[in-house]
Every structure is written in C-alpha cells, then in structure tokens.
C-alpha cells in the first residue's frame, strides 16, 4: 500500500508547494504594481492580463500538450515560470511587467491540463477519488497559508522577497517532478507525417474535440453544466466585495472576517471530504456538492445581516471541496488521457471566455440596477443549474459513467 502511494505523495508535495507559492506570488505582485503606480486601475489590469492570457493560451495549448511527453513538459513549464518570475522585480515599466505576467500565466494555463493528463495516467482509477480529495485539501491549505506567508514576508522584507520565494517553490516543484516516473516512455505520441502547418493541426484537433463531444453527449452535458456553475460563481464573486461593503455595509475588518470564514469553510470541507470520500459515490459528490454550493450563494446574496452572510459564505466554501473532487474524478474517468490536453484546453477556453463576458456584463448591469438584484438572480440561476446537474448525475442508467473507465 505504501509503495502504491509513493509517487502520488511526491506529486501531491509538488502540487502543494507550487499552490502556496502561487498565492504568495500574486499577492506580492499586486503590491508591487500598486506601489509602482499608486493606481488601483493598474492592479485591475493584472486580472485582465491574466484572464486574457489564459483565454488565448487555452485556444491552442492542447494541440501541443498531447504531442509532448507530459513529465518533461511539466518540468519545462515550471522552470520557465521560475525564470520569468525572477525577472519581474528587475522591471519598473508597467508594460514589461504585464508582458511577463502574460507569459507566466500562459505557462500556468498550459501546466494545468498537462498535469491533469499526467495524473490520470499515473494514478490508478481506484485511487483517483482519494487523490483528488487530498489535492483539494492541499489547495484549501494553500488558500489559507499562502496569504499568511505573504503577510509574514512583507513584515520581514519587501514584496520582492515573496516573488523570489515563488520562483524557488516552482524550482522545487520541478525537482519533485524529476523524481516522478516517465509513464509515457514507451508511448507513441501523435505525429504528423504530412507537412501540415500548425493551424491545420489545430483545426484537426478542434474537429476531434467536436467529434468526441457529439459521440459522448452525456460527458459533454456534465462538463457543460459544471462549467456553467464555475462561470456564474466567477461572475458573482467579482461583485462580492462591493456587495459586502456597499449593500451589507460591512467594515473592511468585517469583510476580512467574511473572507477568513470562507477559507475556514474550504479547509473544513476538504478535511471532511478526504475522510468520507470513499463512502460517497462520485455522482453524489458532484451533484450534492454543486447544489449545496449554489444554496450557499443564495443564502449569501439574499442575506441582510453579517451572521447570515457568514453562514452562506461558509456553506458555499465548504461544499466546493466535494463538488470539485467529484468532478475531477468524473473528468479523469471519462476523458481519454491521450486527448485530454486538447479536450481540456478547448473546454477551458469556452469557460474562460464566458467567465469574462459574464463578469463584464454583471458589472455593467450592476451599475444600472442594484448589485443585490444581479447577484441574487445569478445565484438562483446557479441553483437551477445545480439541481439539473444533480438530476443528471444520479440517473441509474448513467451509473457506469461514474465507475473506473480509464
């Protein structure tokens, strides 16, 4: 048993280190840009640059990911990000900082589907749900410890130290990955014998993703419904601070407590999830996790007092751990590993695209009417989507989709 978990544990250590480092890096980057420009708009520009980079990268990255050895690509992407992050403090031009952030985010956007494909090939199907629950626990731990470490570093030095720490974390992650097995050493990667240009390969890959989606409608529907949840959550979260301070009239301190409660909810949810994950079916993890998450948003957006808002925040954060674990397991069991890079990247492209569109739309509509009406409406739509997702998940005829497929 210990031997079977040797490599998964190493991989979890790599993921945990890089997750903490990413939180430290982005918080420090916000402060660096703010100190450099004294402009909140410039800080907002970082979010726009990151969203745009992820969107444009997901458009084509899968075509490369499925044609390269995943282990070595993960190592290369980690080192590439570390080198660019080391360069960040050397520039005082906002244009150069944005350019570096764009490239760093592009590498990160490529890393996610690459690591997902590698994890799917490395982890036996029977262990995936447990692995995903532990990964969720690490992510929640990073959510709490990352900002705390960043704050400690800021008191001891400058944000630049935090930036360098993330570069070290990425190099450590690369070192851990080097110790991982090369599971694709005997595999024949997708090769093009004809002299096709990249855009022709890219078009072929899009056609492949469309064919897969059409021939696997149930898998596509589950991915679509879960992505709709993510899109509405992202757009609603963009108005969270304004809702808390302007509508609920919370002080900055009370809002900080609200965010901390959400962090505690994620952590407690992840701990309980990792303890009971083997006793709950993947279908119920996705379905009930999504319904409880949406219900948390409904309570939070409809709240009039700090206490009710706190409960809603805790519930939505608590339930997210279950929903994510279930969906990651479903995704790994039903998407072929050899085409996971292309399918994942292209699905992520649409998710990122609609997240940006809906976030902008929410911001505009909130200026015309009230913030509360916008996010209350969004939370109820989210709940309807979650109930539909639950109904799709628990159909007895679809039970085989939640068994170990790949």
Helices and strands as residue ranges (DSSP letters): H 6-37, H 40-58, H 61-65, H 70-88, H 94-122, G 125-127, H 128-156, H 159-178, H 198-215, H 217-237, H 240-242, I 243-247, H 252-276, G 277-279, H 282-302, H 306-334, G 337-339, H 340-368, H 371-393, G 396-402
